[in-house]
Amino acid sequence: MARELGLESAVDDSSSAATIAELTSHVIDGVDPAAAPLTAFLIGVAAGRADDPAVAARDYVQKVAHLADGWTSDDERAEPADDQSARA
């Protein structure tokens, strides 16, 4: 698919597939299976706007996975949505 979309030089297929699998498993288990495709799409859009999309995608996946894991917690959010100090 990366080749068909003209992105073969922008993505590492094995790394990208593992990253998406990790993301979707967190969203499926922690939030709702129906939310996984839209979440992956939104991360792709956000990462595509970054200076280094691959690095941004990994950062966003970690952030969303953390939020998904805390989705059913007693707190409104697992962590503040824009907490830049939490980014690696």
PyMOL Python script that loads the backbone (N, CA, C, O; Angstrom):
from pymol import cmd

cmd.read_pdbstr("""\
ATOM      1  N   MET A   1       0.826  -1.185   0.000  1.00  0.00           N
ATOM      2  CA  MET A   1       0.000   0.000   0.000  1.00  0.00           C
ATOM      3  C   MET A   1       0.872   1.250   0.000  1.00  0.00           C
ATOM      4  O   MET A   1       0.538   2.244  -0.646  1.00  0.00           O
ATOM      5  N   ALA A   2       1.987   1.201   0.724  1.00  0.00           N
ATOM      6  CA  ALA A   2       2.880   2.364   0.747  1.00  0.00           C
ATOM      7  C   ALA A   2       3.340   2.717  -0.662  1.00  0.00           C
ATOM      8  O   ALA A   2       3.415   3.893  -1.016  1.00  0.00           O
ATOM      9  N   ARG A   3       3.643   1.712  -1.458  1.00  0.00           N
ATOM     10  CA  ARG A   3       4.080   1.964  -2.841  1.00  0.00           C
ATOM     11  C   ARG A   3       2.948   2.589  -3.645  1.00  0.00           C
ATOM     12  O   ARG A   3       3.175   3.539  -4.394  1.00  0.00           O
ATOM     13  N   GLU A   4       1.751   2.076  -3.501  1.00  0.00           N
ATOM     14  CA  GLU A   4       0.607   2.596  -4.252  1.00  0.00           C
ATOM     15  C   GLU A   4       0.302   4.047  -3.890  1.00  0.00           C
ATOM     16  O   GLU A   4      -0.193   4.811  -4.718  1.00  0.00           O
ATOM     17  N   LEU A   5       0.597   4.415  -2.656  1.00  0.00           N
ATOM     18  CA  LEU A   5       0.342   5.785  -2.204  1.00  0.00           C
ATOM     19  C   LEU A   5       1.556   6.692  -2.379  1.00  0.00           C
ATOM     20  O   LEU A   5       1.511   7.868  -2.020  1.00  0.00           O
ATOM     21  N   GLY A   6       2.649   6.144  -2.934  1.00  0.00           N
ATOM     22  CA  GLY A   6       3.850   6.934  -3.144  1.00  0.00           C
ATOM     23  C   GLY A   6       4.597   7.239  -1.860  1.00  0.00           C
ATOM     24  O   GLY A   6       5.264   8.268  -1.756  1.00  0.00           O
ATOM     25  N   LEU A   7       4.491   6.353  -0.883  1.00  0.00           N
ATOM     26  CA  LEU A   7       5.105   6.578   0.421  1.00  0.00           C
ATOM     27  C   LEU A   7       6.200   5.575   0.758  1.00  0.00           C
ATOM     28  O   LEU A   7       6.655   5.525   1.901  1.00  0.00           O
ATOM     29  N   GLU A   8       6.627   4.781  -0.208  1.00  0.00           N
ATOM     30  CA  GLU A   8       7.582   3.710   0.106  1.00  0.00           C
ATOM     31  C   GLU A   8       8.879   4.213   0.718  1.00  0.00           C
ATOM     32  O   GLU A   8       9.497   3.500   1.509  1.00  0.00           O
ATOM     33  N   SER A   9       9.304   5.413   0.378  1.00  0.00           N
ATOM     34  CA  SER A   9      10.524   5.945   0.972  1.00  0.00           C
ATOM     35  C   SER A   9      10.271   6.587   2.336  1.00  0.00           C
ATOM     36  O   SER A   9      11.212   6.889   3.070  1.00  0.00           O
ATOM     37  N   ALA A  10       9.002   6.792   2.670  1.00  0.00           N
ATOM     38  CA  ALA A  10       8.666   7.472   3.921  1.00  0.00           C
ATOM     39  C   ALA A  10       8.354   6.523   5.073  1.00  0.00           C
ATOM     40  O   ALA A  10       8.374   6.927   6.235  1.00  0.00           O
ATOM     41  N   VAL A  11       8.069   5.273   4.755  1.00  0.00           N
ATOM     42  CA  VAL A  11       7.696   4.325   5.808  1.00  0.00           C
ATOM     43  C   VAL A  11       8.495   3.041   5.700  1.00  0.00           C
ATOM     44  O   VAL A  11       8.815   2.564   4.611  1.00  0.00           O
ATOM     45  N   ASP A  12       8.803   2.502   6.861  1.00  0.00           N
ATOM     46  CA  ASP A  12       9.435   1.197   6.965  1.00  0.00           C
ATOM     47  C   ASP A  12       8.307   0.212   7.249  1.00  0.00           C
ATOM     48  O   ASP A  12       7.736   0.224   8.340  1.00  0.00           O
ATOM     49  N   ASP A  13       7.981  -0.637   6.282  1.00  0.00           N
ATOM     50  CA  ASP A  13       6.799  -1.488   6.392  1.00  0.00           C
ATOM     51  C   ASP A  13       6.753  -2.317   7.666  1.00  0.00           C
ATOM     52  O   ASP A  13       5.706  -2.373   8.311  1.00  0.00           O
ATOM     53  N   SER A  14       7.845  -2.962   8.052  1.00  0.00           N
ATOM     54  CA  SER A  14       7.806  -3.828   9.230  1.00  0.00           C
ATOM     55  C   SER A  14       7.627  -3.014  10.504  1.00  0.00           C
ATOM     56  O   SER A  14       6.861  -3.401  11.386  1.00  0.00           O
ATOM     57  N   SER A  15       8.320  -1.905  10.602  1.00  0.00           N
ATOM     58  CA  SER A  15       8.191  -1.045  11.777  1.00  0.00           C
ATOM     59  C   SER A  15       6.811  -0.411  11.825  1.00  0.00           C
ATOM     60  O   SER A  15       6.199  -0.343  12.891  1.00  0.00           O
ATOM     61  N   SER A  16       6.321   0.048  10.701  1.00  0.00           N
ATOM     62  CA  SER A  16       5.000   0.679  10.652  1.00  0.00           C
ATOM     63  C   SER A  16       3.904  -0.311  11.021  1.00  0.00           C
ATOM     64  O   SER A  16       2.977   0.025  11.758  1.00  0.00           O
ATOM     65  N   ALA A  17       4.012  -1.515  10.513  1.00  0.00           N
ATOM     66  CA  ALA A  17       3.003  -2.532  10.813  1.00  0.00           C
ATOM     67  C   ALA A  17       2.990  -2.859  12.302  1.00  0.00           C
ATOM     68  O   ALA A  17       1.920  -3.004  12.893  1.00  0.00           O
ATOM     69  N   ALA A  18       4.156  -2.974  12.908  1.00  0.00           N
ATOM     70  CA  ALA A  18       4.236  -3.263  14.340  1.00  0.00           C
ATOM     71  C   ALA A  18       3.669  -2.108  15.159  1.00  0.00           C
ATOM     72  O   ALA A  18       2.987  -2.324  16.161  1.00  0.00           O
ATOM     73  N   THR A  19       3.954  -0.884  14.728  1.00  0.00           N
ATOM     74  CA  THR A  19       3.460   0.296  15.439  1.00  0.00           C
ATOM     75  C   THR A  19       1.939   0.357  15.376  1.00  0.00           C
ATOM     76  O   THR A  19       1.287   0.617  16.387  1.00  0.00           O
ATOM     77  N   ILE A  20       1.371   0.123  14.203  1.00  0.00           N
ATOM     78  CA  ILE A  20      -0.082   0.151  14.045  1.00  0.00           C
ATOM     79  C   ILE A  20      -0.728  -0.989  14.821  1.00  0.00           C
ATOM     80  O   ILE A  20      -1.783  -0.795  15.425  1.00  0.00           O
ATOM     81  N   ALA A  21      -0.119  -2.176  14.818  1.00  0.00           N
ATOM     82  CA  ALA A  21      -0.655  -3.298  15.582  1.00  0.00           C
ATOM     83  C   ALA A  21      -0.670  -2.981  17.075  1.00  0.00           C
ATOM     84  O   ALA A  21      -1.631  -3.303  17.773  1.00  0.00           O
ATOM     85  N   GLU A  22       0.395  -2.350  17.558  1.00  0.00           N
ATOM     86  CA  GLU A  22       0.456  -1.965  18.969  1.00  0.00           C
ATOM     87  C   GLU A  22      -0.645  -0.960  19.295  1.00  0.00           C
ATOM     88  O   GLU A  22      -1.360  -1.103  20.287  1.00  0.00           O
ATOM     89  N   LEU A  23      -0.768   0.042  18.458  1.00  0.00           N
ATOM     90  CA  LEU A  23      -1.781   1.068  18.674  1.00  0.00           C
ATOM     91  C   LEU A  23      -3.177   0.470  18.702  1.00  0.00           C
ATOM     92  O   LEU A  23      -3.937   0.704  19.642  1.00  0.00           O
ATOM     93  N   THR A  24      -3.513  -0.293  17.683  1.00  0.00           N
ATOM     94  CA  THR A  24      -4.880  -0.805  17.589  1.00  0.00           C
ATOM     95  C   THR A  24      -5.205  -1.760  18.728  1.00  0.00           C
ATOM     96  O   THR A  24      -6.349  -1.801  19.183  1.00  0.00           O
ATOM     97  N   SER A  25      -4.228  -2.527  19.198  1.00  0.00           N
ATOM     98  CA  SER A  25      -4.524  -3.430  20.317  1.00  0.00           C
ATOM     99  C   SER A  25      -4.858  -2.644  21.578  1.00  0.00           C
ATOM    100  O   SER A  25      -5.750  -3.041  22.329  1.00  0.00           O
ATOM    101  N   HIS A  26      -4.164  -1.540  21.826  1.00  0.00           N
ATOM    102  CA  HIS A  26      -4.471  -0.709  22.997  1.00  0.00           C
ATOM    103  C   HIS A  26      -5.859  -0.087  22.874  1.00  0.00           C
ATOM    104  O   HIS A  26      -6.620  -0.064  23.841  1.00  0.00           O
ATOM    105  N   VAL A  27      -6.185   0.413  21.696  1.00  0.00           N
ATOM    106  CA  VAL A  27      -7.487   1.063  21.504  1.00  0.00           C
ATOM    107  C   VAL A  27      -8.607   0.026  21.555  1.00  0.00           C
ATOM    108  O   VAL A  27      -9.646   0.271  22.168  1.00  0.00           O
ATOM    109  N   ILE A  28      -8.409  -1.120  20.922  1.00  0.00           N
ATOM    110  CA  ILE A  28      -9.423  -2.173  20.938  1.00  0.00           C
ATOM    111  C   ILE A  28      -9.692  -2.641  22.365  1.00  0.00           C
ATOM    112  O   ILE A  28     -10.844  -2.760  22.782  1.00  0.00           O
ATOM    113  N   ASP A  29      -8.623  -2.906  23.108  1.00  0.00           N
ATOM    114  CA  ASP A  29      -8.775  -3.427  24.469  1.00  0.00           C
ATOM    115  C   ASP A  29      -9.221  -2.371  25.467  1.00  0.00           C
ATOM    116  O   ASP A  29     -10.003  -2.668  26.370  1.00  0.00           O
ATOM    117  N   GLY A  30      -8.737  -1.138  25.320  1.00  0.00           N
ATOM    118  CA  GLY A  30      -9.003  -0.122  26.330  1.00  0.00           C
ATOM    119  C   GLY A  30     -10.178   0.781  26.057  1.00  0.00           C
ATOM    120  O   GLY A  30     -10.739   1.362  26.986  1.00  0.00           O
ATOM    121  N   VAL A  31     -10.567   0.914  24.792  1.00  0.00           N
ATOM    122  CA  VAL A  31     -11.621   1.880  24.458  1.00  0.00           C
ATOM    123  C   VAL A  31     -12.776   1.161  23.772  1.00  0.00           C
ATOM    124  O   VAL A  31     -13.791   0.861  24.402  1.00  0.00           O
ATOM    125  N   ASP A  32     -12.618   0.886  22.474  1.00  0.00           N
ATOM    126  CA  ASP A  32     -13.677   0.258  21.694  1.00  0.00           C
ATOM    127  C   ASP A  32     -13.081  -0.183  20.364  1.00  0.00           C
ATOM    128  O   ASP A  32     -12.357   0.588  19.733  1.00  0.00           O
ATOM    129  N   PRO A  33     -13.367  -1.403  19.926  1.00  0.00           N
ATOM    130  CA  PRO A  33     -12.816  -1.855  18.641  1.00  0.00           C
ATOM    131  C   PRO A  33     -13.149  -0.922  17.474  1.00  0.00           C
ATOM    132  O   PRO A  33     -12.345  -0.763  16.555  1.00  0.00           O
ATOM    133  N   ALA A  34     -14.314  -0.317  17.511  1.00  0.00           N
ATOM    134  CA  ALA A  34     -14.715   0.577  16.420  1.00  0.00           C
ATOM    135  C   ALA A  34     -13.869   1.843  16.370  1.00  0.00           C
ATOM    136  O   ALA A  34     -13.828   2.509  15.335  1.00  0.00           O
ATOM    137  N   ALA A  35     -13.194   2.192  17.463  1.00  0.00           N
ATOM    138  CA  ALA A  35     -12.388   3.410  17.508  1.00  0.00           C
ATOM    139  C   ALA A  35     -10.996   3.227  16.903  1.00  0.00           C
ATOM    140  O   ALA A  35     -10.322   4.213  16.604  1.00  0.00           O
ATOM    141  N   ALA A  36     -10.563   1.996  16.721  1.00  0.00           N
ATOM    142  CA  ALA A  36      -9.197   1.739  16.253  1.00  0.00           C
ATOM    143  C   ALA A  36      -8.899   2.311  14.864  1.00  0.00           C
ATOM    144  O   ALA A  36      -7.878   2.979  14.708  1.00  0.00           O
ATOM    145  N   PRO A  37      -9.735   2.084  13.853  1.00  0.00           N
ATOM    146  CA  PRO A  37      -9.397   2.637  12.525  1.00  0.00           C
ATOM    147  C   PRO A  37      -9.331   4.163  12.501  1.00  0.00           C
ATOM    148  O   PRO A  37      -8.413   4.730  11.908  1.00  0.00           O
ATOM    149  N   LEU A  38     -10.282   4.824  13.130  1.00  0.00           N
ATOM    150  CA  LEU A  38     -10.279   6.286  13.135  1.00  0.00           C
ATOM    151  C   LEU A  38      -9.081   6.817  13.912  1.00  0.00           C
ATOM    152  O   LEU A  38      -8.478   7.816  13.520  1.00  0.00           O
ATOM    153  N   THR A  39      -8.738   6.158  15.004  1.00  0.00           N
ATOM    154  CA  THR A  39      -7.574   6.572  15.784  1.00  0.00           C
ATOM    155  C   THR A  39      -6.307   6.465  14.949  1.00  0.00           C
ATOM    156  O   THR A  39      -5.483   7.380  14.945  1.00  0.00           O
ATOM    157  N   ALA A  40      -6.149   5.346  14.239  1.00  0.00           N
ATOM    158  CA  ALA A  40      -4.972   5.173  13.380  1.00  0.00           C
ATOM    159  C   ALA A  40      -4.937   6.245  12.295  1.00  0.00           C
ATOM    160  O   ALA A  40      -3.874   6.786  11.989  1.00  0.00           O
ATOM    161  N   PHE A  41      -6.076   6.548  11.721  1.00  0.00           N
ATOM    162  CA  PHE A  41      -6.140   7.584  10.695  1.00  0.00           C
ATOM    163  C   PHE A  41      -5.728   8.948  11.261  1.00  0.00           C
ATOM    164  O   PHE A  41      -4.936   9.662  10.645  1.00  0.00           O
ATOM    165  N   LEU A  42      -6.258   9.303  12.420  1.00  0.00           N
ATOM    166  CA  LEU A  42      -5.944  10.596  13.015  1.00  0.00           C
ATOM    167  C   LEU A  42      -4.463  10.708  13.367  1.00  0.00           C
ATOM    168  O   LEU A  42      -3.867  11.771  13.197  1.00  0.00           O
ATOM    169  N   ILE A  43      -3.871   9.635  13.850  1.00  0.00           N
ATOM    170  CA  ILE A  43      -2.439   9.646  14.131  1.00  0.00           C
ATOM    171  C   ILE A  43      -1.665   9.829  12.832  1.00  0.00           C
ATOM    172  O   ILE A  43      -0.674  10.558  12.805  1.00  0.00           O
ATOM    173  N   GLY A  44      -2.093   9.191  11.772  1.00  0.00           N
ATOM    174  CA  GLY A  44      -1.430   9.355  10.477  1.00  0.00           C
ATOM    175  C   GLY A  44      -1.500  10.787   9.972  1.00  0.00           C
ATOM    176  O   GLY A  44      -0.517  11.319   9.455  1.00  0.00           O
ATOM    177  N   VAL A  45      -2.654  11.403  10.120  1.00  0.00           N
ATOM    178  CA  VAL A  45      -2.802  12.805   9.690  1.00  0.00           C
ATOM    179  C   VAL A  45      -1.900  13.707  10.523  1.00  0.00           C
ATOM    180  O   VAL A  45      -1.188  14.552   9.982  1.00  0.00           O
ATOM    181  N   ALA A  46      -1.933  13.525  11.836  1.00  0.00           N
ATOM    182  CA  ALA A  46      -1.109  14.361  12.718  1.00  0.00           C
ATOM    183  C   ALA A  46       0.376  14.137  12.451  1.00  0.00           C
ATOM    184  O   ALA A  46       1.144  15.097  12.384  1.00  0.00           O
ATOM    185  N   ALA A  47       0.782  12.893  12.300  1.00  0.00           N
ATOM    186  CA  ALA A  47       2.197  12.592  12.050  1.00  0.00           C
ATOM    187  C   ALA A  47       2.635  13.148  10.702  1.00  0.00           C
ATOM    188  O   ALA A  47       3.767  13.610  10.558  1.00  0.00           O
ATOM    189  N   GLY A  48       1.754  13.105   9.723  1.00  0.00           N
ATOM    190  CA  GLY A  48       2.075  13.621   8.402  1.00  0.00           C
ATOM    191  C   GLY A  48       2.355  15.115   8.394  1.00  0.00           C
ATOM    192  O   GLY A  48       3.006  15.616   7.477  1.00  0.00           O
ATOM    193  N   ARG A  49       1.884  15.815   9.378  1.00  0.00           N
ATOM    194  CA  ARG A  49       2.117  17.258   9.485  1.00  0.00           C
ATOM    195  C   ARG A  49       3.423  17.586  10.198  1.00  0.00           C
ATOM    196  O   ARG A  49       3.865  18.735  10.191  1.00  0.00           O
ATOM    197  N   ALA A  50       4.037  16.589  10.808  1.00  0.00           N
ATOM    198  CA  ALA A  50       5.250  16.812  11.598  1.00  0.00           C
ATOM    199  C   ALA A  50       6.482  16.872  10.699  1.00  0.00           C
ATOM    200  O   ALA A  50       6.459  16.406   9.560  1.00  0.00           O
ATOM    201  N   ASP A  51       7.554  17.452  11.228  1.00  0.00           N
ATOM    202  CA  ASP A  51       8.820  17.516  10.485  1.00  0.00           C
ATOM    203  C   ASP A  51       9.384  16.130  10.216  1.00  0.00           C
ATOM    204  O   ASP A  51       9.937  15.882   9.145  1.00  0.00           O
ATOM    205  N   ASP A  52       9.249  15.230  11.178  1.00  0.00           N
ATOM    206  CA  ASP A  52       9.701  13.846  11.011  1.00  0.00           C
ATOM    207  C   ASP A  52       8.518  12.932  11.312  1.00  0.00           C
ATOM    208  O   ASP A  52       8.315  12.543  12.462  1.00  0.00           O
ATOM    209  N   PRO A  53       7.736  12.587  10.288  1.00  0.00           N
ATOM    210  CA  PRO A  53       6.511  11.813  10.502  1.00  0.00           C
ATOM    211  C   PRO A  53       6.720  10.482  11.228  1.00  0.00           C
ATOM    212  O   PRO A  53       5.881  10.093  12.040  1.00  0.00           O
ATOM    213  N   ALA A  54       7.806   9.786  10.957  1.00  0.00           N
ATOM    214  CA  ALA A  54       8.022   8.493  11.604  1.00  0.00           C
ATOM    215  C   ALA A  54       8.202   8.654  13.103  1.00  0.00           C
ATOM    216  O   ALA A  54       7.637   7.887  13.883  1.00  0.00           O
ATOM    217  N   VAL A  55       8.979   9.634  13.510  1.00  0.00           N
ATOM    218  CA  VAL A  55       9.200   9.889  14.935  1.00  0.00           C
ATOM    219  C   VAL A  55       7.902  10.369  15.580  1.00  0.00           C
ATOM    220  O   VAL A  55       7.546   9.926  16.672  1.00  0.00           O
ATOM    221  N   ALA A  56       7.208  11.260  14.912  1.00  0.00           N
ATOM    222  CA  ALA A  56       5.949  11.777  15.448  1.00  0.00           C
ATOM    223  C   ALA A  56       4.931  10.651  15.606  1.00  0.00           C
ATOM    224  O   ALA A  56       4.227  10.592  16.614  1.00  0.00           O
ATOM    225  N   ALA A  57       4.847   9.764  14.628  1.00  0.00           N
ATOM    226  CA  ALA A  57       3.905   8.644  14.716  1.00  0.00           C
ATOM    227  C   ALA A  57       4.197   7.781  15.933  1.00  0.00           C
ATOM    228  O   ALA A  57       3.280   7.392  16.656  1.00  0.00           O
ATOM    229  N   ARG A  58       5.474   7.481  16.161  1.00  0.00           N
ATOM    230  CA  ARG A  58       5.826   6.677  17.349  1.00  0.00           C
ATOM    231  C   ARG A  58       5.445   7.415  18.628  1.00  0.00           C
ATOM    232  O   ARG A  58       4.920   6.805  19.560  1.00  0.00           O
ATOM    233  N   ASP A  59       5.703   8.720  18.682  1.00  0.00           N
ATOM    234  CA  ASP A  59       5.331   9.511  19.860  1.00  0.00           C
ATOM    235  C   ASP A  59       3.815   9.495  20.078  1.00  0.00           C
ATOM    236  O   ASP A  59       3.342   9.300  21.198  1.00  0.00           O
ATOM    237  N   TYR A  60       3.067   9.699  19.002  1.00  0.00           N
ATOM    238  CA  TYR A  60       1.615   9.727  19.111  1.00  0.00           C
ATOM    239  C   TYR A  60       1.057   8.365  19.510  1.00  0.00           C
ATOM    240  O   TYR A  60       0.111   8.286  20.293  1.00  0.00           O
ATOM    241  N   VAL A  61       1.634   7.303  18.980  1.00  0.00           N
ATOM    242  CA  VAL A  61       1.176   5.964  19.345  1.00  0.00           C
ATOM    243  C   VAL A  61       1.377   5.734  20.840  1.00  0.00           C
ATOM    244  O   VAL A  61       0.490   5.203  21.509  1.00  0.00           O
ATOM    245  N   GLN A  62       2.532   6.127  21.366  1.00  0.00           N
ATOM    246  CA  GLN A  62       2.765   5.979  22.807  1.00  0.00           C
ATOM    247  C   GLN A  62       1.746   6.778  23.611  1.00  0.00           C
ATOM    248  O   GLN A  62       1.205   6.283  24.600  1.00  0.00           O
ATOM    249  N   LYS A  63       1.490   7.987  23.197  1.00  0.00           N
ATOM    250  CA  LYS A  63       0.550   8.865  23.890  1.00  0.00           C
ATOM    251  C   LYS A  63      -0.861   8.277  23.864  1.00  0.00           C
ATOM    252  O   LYS A  63      -1.531   8.202  24.894  1.00  0.00           O
ATOM    253  N   VAL A  64      -1.302   7.863  22.685  1.00  0.00           N
ATOM    254  CA  VAL A  64      -2.649   7.320  22.549  1.00  0.00           C
ATOM    255  C   VAL A  64      -2.769   5.988  23.286  1.00  0.00           C
ATOM    256  O   VAL A  64      -3.803   5.719  23.898  1.00  0.00           O
ATOM    257  N   ALA A  65      -1.744   5.158  23.241  1.00  0.00           N
ATOM    258  CA  ALA A  65      -1.770   3.890  23.970  1.00  0.00           C
ATOM    259  C   ALA A  65      -1.927   4.141  25.461  1.00  0.00           C
ATOM    260  O   ALA A  65      -2.684   3.443  26.134  1.00  0.00           O
ATOM    261  N   HIS A  66      -1.221   5.128  25.975  1.00  0.00           N
ATOM    262  CA  HIS A  66      -1.327   5.471  27.397  1.00  0.00           C
ATOM    263  C   HIS A  66      -2.736   5.960  27.727  1.00  0.00           C
ATOM    264  O   HIS A  66      -3.312   5.568  28.742  1.00  0.00           O
ATOM    265  N   LEU A  67      -3.278   6.803  26.879  1.00  0.00           N
ATOM    266  CA  LEU A  67      -4.640   7.289  27.097  1.00  0.00           C
ATOM    267  C   LEU A  67      -5.649   6.152  27.020  1.00  0.00           C
ATOM    268  O   LEU A  67      -6.573   6.086  27.831  1.00  0.00           O
ATOM    269  N   ALA A  68      -5.481   5.256  26.049  1.00  0.00           N
ATOM    270  CA  ALA A  68      -6.399   4.127  25.893  1.00  0.00           C
ATOM    271  C   ALA A  68      -6.329   3.193  27.092  1.00  0.00           C
ATOM    272  O   ALA A  68      -7.352   2.688  27.554  1.00  0.00           O
ATOM    273  N   ASP A  69      -5.121   2.965  27.594  1.00  0.00           N
ATOM    274  CA  ASP A  69      -4.965   2.081  28.753  1.00  0.00           C
ATOM    275  C   ASP A  69      -5.653   2.648  29.995  1.00  0.00           C
ATOM    276  O   ASP A  69      -6.106   1.886  30.850  1.00  0.00           O
ATOM    277  N   GLY A  70      -5.737   3.968  30.104  1.00  0.00           N
ATOM    278  CA  GLY A  70      -6.387   4.592  31.244  1.00  0.00           C
ATOM    279  C   GLY A  70      -7.812   5.022  30.979  1.00  0.00           C
ATOM    280  O   GLY A  70      -8.416   5.711  31.800  1.00  0.00           O
ATOM    281  N   TRP A  71      -8.357   4.623  29.842  1.00  0.00           N
ATOM    282  CA  TRP A  71      -9.666   5.094  29.406  1.00  0.00           C
ATOM    283  C   TRP A  71     -10.765   4.823  30.432  1.00  0.00           C
ATOM    284  O   TRP A  71     -11.632   5.672  30.641  1.00  0.00           O
ATOM    285  N   THR A  72     -10.743   3.675  31.063  1.00  0.00           N
ATOM    286  CA  THR A  72     -11.805   3.328  32.000  1.00  0.00           C
ATOM    287  C   THR A  72     -11.437   3.660  33.438  1.00  0.00           C
ATOM    288  O   THR A  72     -12.118   3.223  34.365  1.00  0.00           O
ATOM    289  N   SER A  73     -10.380   4.421  33.634  1.00  0.00           N
ATOM    290  CA  SER A  73      -9.983   4.799  34.985  1.00  0.00           C
ATOM    291  C   SER A  73     -10.989   5.768  35.578  1.00  0.00           C
ATOM    292  O   SER A  73     -11.861   6.280  34.876  1.00  0.00           O
ATOM    293  N   ASP A  74     -10.865   6.014  36.864  1.00  0.00           N
ATOM    294  CA  ASP A  74     -11.780   6.937  37.539  1.00  0.00           C
ATOM    295  C   ASP A  74     -11.532   8.389  37.144  1.00  0.00           C
ATOM    296  O   ASP A  74     -12.417   9.235  37.277  1.00  0.00           O
ATOM    297  N   ASP A  75     -10.326   8.673  36.658  1.00  0.00           N
ATOM    298  CA  ASP A  75     -10.008  10.023  36.220  1.00  0.00           C
ATOM    299  C   ASP A  75     -10.648  10.282  34.869  1.00  0.00           C
ATOM    300  O   ASP A  75     -10.970   9.353  34.129  1.00  0.00           O
ATOM    301  N   GLU A  76     -10.826  11.561  34.557  1.00  0.00           N
ATOM    302  CA  GLU A  76     -11.392  11.907  33.251  1.00  0.00           C
ATOM    303  C   GLU A  76     -10.453  11.490  32.135  1.00  0.00           C
ATOM    304  O   GLU A  76     -10.902  11.024  31.088  1.00  0.00           O
ATOM    305  N   ARG A  77      -9.145  11.653  32.350  1.00  0.00           N
ATOM    306  CA  ARG A  77      -8.129  11.278  31.373  1.00  0.00           C
ATOM    307  C   ARG A  77      -6.994  10.600  32.122  1.00  0.00           C
ATOM    308  O   ARG A  77      -6.781  10.840  33.310  1.00  0.00           O
ATOM    309  N   ALA A  78      -6.286   9.765  31.421  1.00  0.00           N
ATOM    310  CA  ALA A  78      -5.131   9.117  32.022  1.00  0.00           C
ATOM    311  C   ALA A  78      -4.041  10.134  32.310  1.00  0.00           C
ATOM    312  O   ALA A  78      -3.306  10.000  33.288  1.00  0.00           O
ATOM    313  N   GLU A  79      -3.931  11.158  31.458  1.00  0.00           N
ATOM    314  CA  GLU A  79      -2.986  12.256  31.646  1.00  0.00           C
ATOM    315  C   GLU A  79      -3.505  13.444  30.853  1.00  0.00           C
ATOM    316  O   GLU A  79      -4.316  13.257  29.946  1.00  0.00           O
ATOM    317  N   PRO A  80      -3.073  14.643  31.157  1.00  0.00           N
ATOM    318  CA  PRO A  80      -3.538  15.801  30.394  1.00  0.00           C
ATOM    319  C   PRO A  80      -3.247  15.636  28.900  1.00  0.00           C
ATOM    320  O   PRO A  80      -2.196  15.118  28.523  1.00  0.00           O
ATOM    321  N   ALA A  81      -4.165  16.069  28.066  1.00  0.00           N
ATOM    322  CA  ALA A  81      -4.058  15.851  26.627  1.00  0.00           C
ATOM    323  C   ALA A  81      -2.836  16.517  26.006  1.00  0.00           C
ATOM    324  O   ALA A  81      -2.284  15.998  25.036  1.00  0.00           O
ATOM    325  N   ASP A  82      -2.412  17.633  26.534  1.00  0.00           N
ATOM    326  CA  ASP A  82      -1.310  18.368  25.924  1.00  0.00           C
ATOM    327  C   ASP A  82      -0.102  18.468  26.845  1.00  0.00           C
ATOM    328  O   ASP A  82       0.611  19.471  26.826  1.00  0.00           O
ATOM    329  N   ASP A  83       0.127  17.453  27.638  1.00  0.00           N
ATOM    330  CA  ASP A  83       1.253  17.477  28.585  1.00  0.00           C
ATOM    331  C   ASP A  83       2.553  17.195  27.858  1.00  0.00           C
ATOM    332  O   ASP A  83       2.965  16.043  27.722  1.00  0.00           O
ATOM    333  N   GLN A  84       3.199  18.262  27.390  1.00  0.00           N
ATOM    334  CA  GLN A  84       4.439  18.114  26.619  1.00  0.00           C
ATOM    335  C   GLN A  84       5.578  17.544  27.455  1.00  0.00           C
ATOM    336  O   GLN A  84       6.509  16.957  26.903  1.00  0.00           O
ATOM    337  N   SER A  85       5.524  17.704  28.767  1.00  0.00           N
ATOM    338  CA  SER A  85       6.595  17.164  29.614  1.00  0.00           C
ATOM    339  C   SER A  85       6.567  15.642  29.626  1.00  0.00           C
ATOM    340  O   SER A  85       7.561  15.013  29.988  1.00  0.00           O
ATOM    341  N   ALA A  86       5.445  15.035  29.236  1.00  0.00           N
ATOM    342  CA  ALA A  86       5.354  13.576  29.218  1.00  0.00           C
ATOM    343  C   ALA A  86       5.949  12.982  27.961  1.00  0.00           C
ATOM    344  O   ALA A  86       6.133  11.766  27.893  1.00  0.00           O
ATOM    345  N   ARG A  87       6.256  13.791  26.963  1.00  0.00           N
ATOM    346  CA  ARG A  87       6.821  13.298  25.709  1.00  0.00           C
ATOM    347  C   ARG A  87       8.307  12.987  25.890  1.00  0.00           C
ATOM    348  O   ARG A  87       9.030  13.692  26.594  1.00  0.00           O
ATOM    349  N   ALA A  88       8.729  11.929  25.243  1.00  0.00           N
ATOM    350  CA  ALA A  88      10.128  11.523  25.347  1.00  0.00           C
ATOM    351  C   ALA A  88      11.017  12.397  24.499  1.00  0.00           C
ATOM    352  O   ALA A  88      12.231  12.196  24.468  1.00  0.00           O
TER     353      ALA A  88
END
""", "prot")
cmd.dss("prot")
cmd.show_as("cartoon", "prot")
cmd.util.cbc("prot")
cmd.orient("prot")
